[in-house]
Amino acid sequence: MKKTLIPALLASALLATLPSLSFAQAAPATAAAPQSQAGKVVLDASTRILNTLQQRRAEFSKNPTALRSYIDSELNRTFDRDYAARLVLGSNARTASDADVKLFADAMADNLMQRYGSALLTIQGKPSFRLKGEQPLPGNRGVKVSTELLRAGSESTPVEYLMRNVNGQWKIFDVNIEGISYVQTFRTQFDGPLRQKGIKEVAKELRGGTLQAGPAGNGK
């Protein structure tokens, strides 16, 4: 399950656990932690996205461009995409321009949407998230919002959102699913190609599909 959770992240930051949502039924109500501002962003957005995907499923199935436009709007609203891309680039970002970072971030998002976008429309039932708590990140970098994905008939899945305040708005820059970090996963995957070819060439290969983000194969 872990290998399919992380690659789905860039398809939608708040649907990182998408593959495990398919055919899930309504989860029983459980006690939740007090809701903070950052936690409220996570829970409100996850509810909004799940509802929209269900309500517009027929439209999105016929029009992949509309689906991509919607996911892009949610990424811009809730996900600090360029900052996350800098973390993925690691040392490769030291001499990179803002334009190169954005090029890489957009190319990786496009690659993942091409591979996993249709999976966003397979969600069944009413899975939900429960807020467990929040704690500050070291170095005043932001907060970690801990949640659980609840699915009837299955054990809960721990999902942690790393967030920072950007101009008064809490935005996600990393997601840990069952202890696996999206940022670290992609940093490990792309470090070699980036050192050998540079950001522009890696971005070009991502857009062309000759380099895939996430596990090899069909994304399952």
C-alpha positions in Angstrom: 0.0 0.0 0.0 2.8 2.4 0.9 4.2 2.5 -2.7 0.9 3.6 -4.1 0.1 6.2 -1.5 3.1 8.5 -2.0 2.9 8.9 -5.8 -0.7 9.9 -5.6 0.2 12.9 -3.4 1.0 15.4 -6.1 -2.2 14.4 -7.9 -3.9 16.0 -4.9 -2.1 16.9 -1.7 -5.1 16.1 0.4 -5.8 12.8 -1.4 -2.4 11.3 -0.7 -4.2 8.2 0.6 -6.3 7.9 -2.5 -5.6 4.3 -3.6 -6.7 2.9 -0.2 -10.0 4.9 -0.4 -11.4 2.9 -3.2 -14.6 1.0 -2.2 -14.3 2.3 1.4 -17.5 2.5 3.3 -18.6 5.1 5.9 -16.3 4.9 8.9 -17.8 5.0 12.5 -17.7 8.2 14.4 -14.8 8.6 16.8 -13.6 11.2 19.2 -11.4 13.9 17.7 -8.8 16.2 19.0 -9.6 20.0 19.4 -9.4 21.6 16.0 -6.6 24.1 15.4 -6.5 26.5 12.5 -4.0 24.3 10.6 -6.0 21.2 11.4 -9.2 22.9 10.2 -7.5 23.6 6.8 -6.7 19.9 6.5 -10.2 18.6 7.5 -12.1 21.2 5.6 -10.1 20.7 2.4 -10.3 16.9 2.5 -14.1 17.1 2.9 -14.4 19.7 0.2 -12.3 17.7 -2.3 -14.0 14.3 -1.6 -17.5 15.9 -2.0 -16.6 17.7 -5.2 -15.0 14.6 -6.8 -18.2 12.6 -6.0 -20.6 15.3 -7.2 -18.6 16.0 -10.5 -17.5 12.5 -11.2 -19.4 12.2 -14.5 -18.1 15.5 -15.7 -14.5 14.8 -14.8 -14.7 11.3 -16.3 -15.6 12.9 -19.7 -13.3 15.8 -19.4 -9.8 15.1 -18.0 -8.9 18.8 -18.6 -11.6 19.9 -16.2 -10.3 17.4 -13.6 -6.8 18.7 -14.0 -8.0 22.3 -13.7 -9.8 21.5 -10.4 -6.8 19.7 -8.9 -4.5 22.5 -9.9 -6.9 25.0 -8.1 -6.8 22.8 -5.0 -3.0 22.5 -5.1 -2.6 26.2 -5.4 -5.1 26.7 -2.5 -3.7 24.2 0.0 -0.3 22.9 -1.1 3.0 24.9 -1.1 4.1 23.3 -4.3 7.2 25.3 -5.0 8.5 25.0 -1.5 7.9 21.3 -1.5 9.7 21.1 -4.8 12.8 22.8 -3.3 12.8 20.2 -0.5 12.6 17.4 -3.1 15.4 19.0 -5.1 17.6 19.2 -2.0 21.1 20.3 -2.8 20.1 20.6 -6.5 18.0 23.6 -5.6 21.0 25.7 -4.3 21.8 27.2 -7.6 18.3 26.8 -9.2 16.3 29.8 -10.2 12.7 30.3 -9.0 11.7 29.5 -12.6 13.6 26.2 -12.6 12.0 25.2 -9.3 8.5 25.9 -10.7 9.3 24.1 -13.9 10.3 21.0 -11.9 7.3 21.3 -9.6 4.8 21.6 -12.5 6.4 18.8 -14.5 6.3 16.4 -11.6 2.6 17.3 -10.9 1.8 16.8 -14.6 3.5 13.4 -14.6 1.7 12.2 -11.6 -1.7 13.4 -12.9 -1.1 11.6 -16.2 -0.5 8.3 -14.3 -2.9 8.6 -11.4 -5.5 11.3 -12.3 -8.2 8.8 -13.3 -7.8 7.1 -9.9 -9.2 10.2 -8.2 -12.6 9.3 -9.6 -12.7 5.8 -8.2 -13.4 6.8 -4.6 -16.5 5.1 -3.2 -18.3 5.4 0.1 -17.6 8.1 2.7 -14.1 7.7 4.2 -13.1 10.4 6.6 -10.2 11.8 8.6 -9.9 12.2 12.3 -7.7 14.9 13.8 -5.4 13.4 16.4 -3.3 16.5 17.4 -0.8 19.1 16.4 2.7 20.0 17.4 5.3 22.6 16.3 8.1 21.6 13.9 11.7 22.2 15.0 13.3 25.5 14.1 9.9 27.3 13.9 9.3 25.7 10.5 5.6 25.3 11.0 3.4 22.6 12.5 2.7 18.8 12.1 -1.0 18.0 11.9 -1.5 14.3 12.8 -4.7 12.6 11.5 -6.1 9.1 10.9 -7.8 8.0 7.7 -10.9 6.0 8.9 -12.4 3.3 6.8 -15.0 0.8 7.8 -13.7 -2.7 8.1 -10.1 -1.6 8.0 -7.5 -0.4 10.4 -7.0 3.4 10.5 -4.1 4.8 8.5 -1.9 7.5 10.2 -1.4 10.5 8.0 0.7 13.5 9.1 0.6 16.8 7.3 3.6 19.2 7.6 2.4 22.7 7.2 3.8 26.3 7.3 2.2 29.7 7.4 2.5 31.5 4.0 1.2 35.0 4.1 -1.3 34.2 6.8 -2.5 30.9 5.2 -1.6 27.4 6.4 -0.2 25.3 3.5 1.0 21.7 3.2 4.6 21.1 2.1 5.0 17.4 3.0 2.8 14.4 3.9 3.9 11.4 5.9 1.8 8.3 5.3 2.5 5.4 7.7 5.9 7.0 8.4 6.8 7.5 4.8 7.6 11.1 3.6 6.6 12.3 0.2 9.5 14.8 0.1 12.1 12.2 1.1 10.7 9.6 -1.3 11.0 11.8 -4.3 14.3 13.3 -3.2 15.8 9.9 -3.2 14.3 9.0 -6.5 15.3 12.1 -8.4 18.7 13.0 -6.8 20.7 10.8 -9.3 19.0 12.0 -12.5 19.1 15.7 -11.3 22.9 15.5 -10.7 23.5 13.8 -14.1 21.1 15.9 -16.3 20.0 19.0 -14.4 16.6 20.3 -13.6 15.5 21.4 -17.1 16.2 18.0 -18.6 14.6 16.1 -15.8 11.5 18.3 -16.1 11.5 17.7 -19.9 11.6 13.9 -19.4 8.9 14.0 -16.7 6.6 15.9 -19.1 7.4 13.5 -21.9 6.8 10.4 -19.8 10.3 9.0 -20.3 10.9 9.5 -16.6 8.2 8.5 -14.2 7.5 9.9 -10.7 6.9 7.1 -8.3 7.2 3.3 -8.7 7.9 1.8 -12.1 5.0 0.2 -14.0 1.4 1.3 -14.3 1.2 3.1 -10.9 -0.6 0.3 -9.1 
